[in-house]
């Protein structure tokens, strides 16, 4: 049935899809993903999503399960709602999220990657939205998140044709932020970035992410006002004070210690 394996490594919550070589997403896996993300360990400052090493990132939703549900009273609705909830939860996290794409990210797998802030691809990565071949479409969030990354016309073409693109094309189209170095895996590259992000100021990270989303969703004046309000609120936070203190004395800031002084625990 597949599983989601979760472990905190050097301040990074690593979430690994494990379901054979293809790592197709099942409703049980999606429900488990939502459960994990609803209670991220306090020591985690970033989230990394990957497939099994040597396998795909995610070949999409489990088609056999989708076909099985066609003749049930609820049809595929329950499956789609469960998987959509998992991706929405991932997209709404206050922590930075990174998808490490080695192998294929097809259908729901590409949507899963799009729900993350940053996508890093290995040289063997491939991306595709083949739902049209089954008479359906990317309904887990792809119609929202993917055009924001690659633009309306390219997203429309991918969805209407089921066109497959390689890692280089995905990078040129801005779906992928970084390509892993030749001979290196996306996961190795992504882990290094995730560890660096995990040591940063969490409040500022959360406000940057939300302010950028406001810039996409709100009119200009409202987005500017929202960003200003957040900047003012952040100005006297413990993490902001630590950042300024460290800058003035030319030290590396210790944001975890600043949080601990406020919360009484290291996180």
N, C-alpha and C positions, 0 to 999 in steps of 0.2 A: 504493500500500500504506500510505501515511501514514507520519509520522515524529514523533519527539519532538525538539524543538529545545531546547537547553540553553545558557544563558549566565549568567555571574555579573555582576550589575549592582549597583554600590554595596553590595557585601556580601551580595546576595540571589541565590540560585540560582533563576533563572526557568526553569521547565519549561513548554513550550508544546506542546499537542497540535495537530498539523497533519494533517488528513485531510479535505480538502474543507470545505464549510461546516458539516457536522454534527460533524466531528471524532470520528467513531466510533473506539473503541479496538480495535485489532487485536492478535493475539498477538505480532507482531513489534514493535509499539509498546510493548506491555507488557514484553517481554523487554528492550528498550532502556531503558525506565524503570527496571527493576530494576538493570541494569548501571550506569546513571548514579548511582543512589542508593547503590549499594554503594561508591562512591568519590567522595563529595561533596568538591569542592575546599575546602582548608583556609580559604580566605578567605571562604567563605560562612557566614554566621551565621543564615540563615533560608532557607526554601524557599517559592517561590510557584508554584502550579500554575494554568495558564490555558489557554484555547483560543486560536484565532487571533482577532485583533482584527476585529470585525465578524461573527464566526461564533459558533457554539455553544460552550459550555464543553466538553461531551461528550455526545453523544446515546446513549451506551451502547456495549455490545459490538457488534462488526460482525455483524449478523444473517445476512448472506449467508455469511460465513465459518462461522458456527455451523451453518447449514443444510448447507453443503458437507461438514462434518465428520461429519454424522449417520451416514453409511454407511461411514465409515472404521473400521479395526479398533479404534482408541482412542476413536472417537466424539468428542464435544466435550470429553472429560476433559482432554486436553492443553491445549486453549485455556483452559479454566476454571482449571486449575492455574497456568498462566503468568500470567494476569491477576490471580488471587488473590495470587500471590507478589509481584507489583508493588505491589498495594495494601497488603499486610501490611508490606512493606519501607518504604513511605511512612509508614504508621502507627507504625512502631517507631523512626523516626529520633529521635536525641536533640535535633535542632534544631526550632524552632517551624516549623510548616507552615501555609500559608494557601491556600485555594482561592478564586480570583477568578471568580465565576460570572456571566458575561454570556450571555444566551440560555438554551438548555435544558441541564439536567443530568438526563438521563433514564436509568433503569436503572443500568447500570454507571457512568454519569457521576455519578449521585447518590451511589453508593457511593464513587466516587473522592473526591468532595467530603467525604463523611462520614469518610474516612480521614485528613483533615487536621484540625489543631487548631482552626482558625478558618475560618469560611466568610463571605465578603463577597459580597453579591449586588447586581447592577445592577437598575434598575427593570424591565427586560425579562426578568429571570430567571424560569425556570419549572422546577419539580421534579416528577418522576414516577417511580414504580416499576411499569412496565407488564408485567413478566415474566409475570404471571398470565395475560395474554392469549395467551401462547405455550405455556401449560401448564408453565411453570417458575417459579422464584422467585429473589430476589436472593441468590445464593450466593457472592458475592465478599467478603462482610463486612457487607452491609447489614442482615442479621438481628441482628447484634451491635451495630454502631456507631449505626445509625439510632434504635432504641428508646432508647439511652442519651441521645440528644439530644432526642427529641420525646415519649418515653414509649411504653409498650407498646401502648396502645389505638390511638393515632394511627398508629403504625408498622404495626400489624396491619391497620387499615382501608386504609391506602395500598397495602399489599402484596396484600390480598385483592380490592380494587376497581380497582387501576390508576389511582386518582384523581390528577389533576394539581393542583398548588397553585402559586400565584404567589409572588413574592418577599415581599410583605407577609405572607401567611399563613405562609410558611416562617420569617419573622422572629418572628412572634407565637408560633409553635410552638417557638422556640429552636433550629431547625436552622441558621438564619442568625444570625451574631453581629451583623453590621452591614449596613445598607442604604447603598449609595452615594448621595451627594447627587444630586438631580434634575439631569439633564444630564451627569452624570459617569459614567464606567465603573467597574465593580467592580475592574477591574485597576488603574486609577489610584489608587483608594482603598486597595487591598490593597498596592500597592507602597510607599506612604507608611508603612503600618503595618509592613511587612516590613523596611524600611530601619531603622526605629526599633528593632525587636526584634533585628536583626542586630548592633547595637552593644552589646547587653546581655551579662551574665555567662553564659557558655554552660553552666558546670557547674550553676549554680542553675536555669537553664531546664530542663535535662535532669532534674534531681531533682524539680522541681515537677511536670513532666509524669508522671514515673513514680509519684510519690506520689499524685497524683490518680487514676491508673489503679489503684493498689493499693487506694484507697478504694472503688473499684467492684468489685474482684475478690476482696479478702481480707475476713476478718471484722474488726470494729472494732479489737480489741486488736492484731492482727497489723499492720493498716494504720498504727496509731499508733506501734507499735514501729519499723516500717520508716521512717516519716517522721522519727522522732527519730534513728535511726541515720544517716540521710542528712544531717540538719541538723548533727550532731556532726562527721561526716566533712568537711562543707563549711566548717565554722567557721574553719579555718586554711588554707584554700586561697589561692593567689595572687590569685584574683579577689575573694575575700572580704576579704582584706587591703587590696586596692586600693579596694574600695568603702568600707570604714571609714576609710581614710586620706583619701580624697577628701571624705567627709562632714565629717570633723573640720576640714579646712582650707577647706571650702566651695568645692570644685572639682568639675567634672564628672569622674567616674571614667573612666579609660582602660583598659578591660578587655583590649583587644588588646595594649597594652604589657605588662600583667601576665602575659598568656599568653606573650608573647615572651620575657620574662625567665626563664620556666620552660622553654620549648621551644627557645629560641634562634632563633625565626622569628616574623615577624608573621603573625597569622592572624585 
